[in-house]
Amino acid sequence: MTLGEFFILLGENSFYVIAFFTLIPITALIAGFMGKNEGHLSPWKYLYSTLIYLVCVPGIFAITLNVYKFLFERGSIMDLNIFTQILPIISMIATLLLIRSSVSLDRIPGFGKLSGMATMILVLFTTMWFLEKTRIIIFSYMPIGYFFLLLIILLIIFRFGWSKMMRA
């Protein structure tokens, strides 16, 4: 099964996708009412962490695929699948807003790692888009292992510089 076939399957069985992406914000809303001013305490912060991961991983993936489709494949906005390309993003935004109204996101375990991952994906896509637009073509006889090693070293340096910039 390819990724395209998986998205077609999800589009055809949209009930499960709609149920998943509506139950998470509803759960965050109910948790916000039940744990008023206690969102930073132990049981609530782990529930919020779980909800954030359940909604942000597909949401970031949907954003990444949409950016790829529009920037690199030159896809049409009219071909968007509402259930697999828009609903995860809307659910992610709604869930984050609901949770943020109950507790500071800095107090949620693992949220910094998730936002760091999203930042790195954004930086990587920006770099790839810039390289594509400049139409730089490099012909090299470098073995693929050295290329991946060089890519990993550059990403580590970029991540180190980004974290230094954000701390200052």
C-alpha positions in Angstrom: 0.0 0.0 0.0 1.4 3.4 -1.0 0.9 6.6 0.8 -1.5 7.8 -1.9 -3.6 4.6 -1.6 -3.7 5.1 2.2 -5.0 8.7 1.8 -7.6 7.4 -0.7 -8.7 4.8 1.8 -9.0 7.4 4.5 -11.0 9.7 2.2 -13.4 6.9 1.4 -13.8 6.0 5.1 -14.1 9.5 6.3 -16.2 8.7 9.4 -13.1 7.5 11.3 -11.0 10.5 10.4 -13.8 12.9 11.3 -14.4 11.1 14.6 -10.7 11.1 15.5 -10.1 14.7 14.7 -13.2 15.9 16.5 -12.9 13.8 19.6 -9.5 15.2 20.4 -10.5 18.9 20.7 -13.7 17.8 22.5 -11.6 15.9 25.0 -9.3 18.9 25.5 -12.4 21.1 26.1 -13.9 18.7 28.6 -10.5 18.4 30.3 -10.2 22.1 30.5 -13.6 22.4 32.3 -12.9 19.5 34.7 -9.3 20.5 35.5 -9.7 24.2 35.9 -6.5 25.8 37.1 -5.0 22.4 37.6 -3.6 21.8 34.1 0.0 21.9 35.2 -0.6 19.1 37.8 0.3 15.5 37.2 -2.8 13.7 35.7 -3.9 16.6 33.5 -0.5 17.5 32.0 0.0 13.9 30.8 -3.5 13.9 29.3 -2.7 17.2 27.6 0.6 15.8 26.4 -1.1 12.7 24.9 -3.8 14.9 23.2 -1.1 17.2 21.8 0.9 14.3 20.3 -2.2 12.6 19.0 -3.2 15.7 17.1 0.1 17.4 16.3 1.9 14.5 14.6 -0.8 14.1 11.9 -1.2 17.9 11.8 2.5 18.5 11.2 2.5 15.7 8.7 -0.5 17.2 6.8 1.2 20.6 6.8 4.4 19.1 5.5 2.6 17.2 2.7 0.7 20.3 1.7 3.8 22.4 1.5 5.5 19.7 -0.5 2.5 19.4 -2.8 2.2 23.1 -3.5 5.9 24.1 -3.6 7.5 21.2 -5.3 4.7 19.4 -7.2 2.8 22.6 -8.1 -0.4 21.0 -7.1 -3.8 22.7 -7.3 -5.6 23.9 -4.2 -8.8 22.5 -5.7 -7.4 19.0 -5.4 -7.1 19.1 -1.6 -8.8 16.3 0.4 -10.6 18.0 3.2 -10.5 15.0 5.5 -6.8 14.3 5.2 -5.2 17.6 4.4 -7.3 20.3 6.1 -9.1 18.6 9.0 -5.9 17.6 10.8 -4.5 21.1 10.7 -7.8 22.6 11.9 -8.0 20.0 14.7 -4.4 20.7 15.7 -4.9 24.4 15.9 -8.2 24.1 17.8 -6.7 21.6 20.3 -3.6 23.7 20.9 -5.8 26.8 21.5 -8.1 24.9 23.9 -5.1 23.4 25.9 -3.3 26.8 25.9 -6.4 28.4 27.5 -6.1 25.9 30.4 -2.4 25.6 30.9 0.9 27.1 29.6 2.3 24.9 26.8 5.7 25.2 28.4 4.5 23.1 31.3 3.4 20.2 29.0 6.0 17.4 28.9 7.5 16.9 25.5 5.9 20.0 23.8 9.4 21.6 23.3 10.6 18.5 21.4 7.5 18.6 19.2 7.9 22.3 18.4 11.6 21.8 17.8 10.7 19.0 15.3 8.2 21.3 13.5 10.8 24.1 13.4 13.4 21.7 11.9 11.0 20.5 9.2 10.2 24.2 8.4 13.8 25.1 8.1 14.6 22.0 6.0 11.7 22.7 3.6 12.7 26.3 3.3 16.3 25.2 2.4 15.0 22.7 -0.1 12.7 25.3 -1.7 15.6 27.8 -1.9 17.9 25.3 -3.5 15.2 24.3 -6.0 14.4 27.9 -7.0 18.1 28.7 -7.5 18.3 25.6 -9.9 21.7 24.6 -8.6 22.6 21.2 -9.9 25.6 19.5 -8.4 27.2 16.6 -10.2 29.4 14.7 -7.9 31.1 11.4 -7.7 30.8 11.4 -3.9 29.6 8.1 -2.5 26.1 8.2 -1.0 27.3 7.3 2.5 29.5 10.4 2.5 26.6 12.5 1.2 24.3 11.4 4.1 27.1 11.9 6.6 27.6 15.5 5.3 23.8 16.1 5.4 23.6 14.9 9.0 26.5 17.1 10.0 24.9 20.1 8.3 21.6 19.4 10.1 23.4 19.1 13.5 25.2 22.4 12.9 22.0 24.0 11.7 20.1 22.8 14.8 22.9 23.9 17.1 22.8 27.4 15.5 19.0 27.6 15.7 18.9 26.6 19.3 21.6 29.2 20.1 19.6 31.9 18.2 16.4 31.0 20.0 17.9 31.1 23.5 19.4 34.5 23.1 
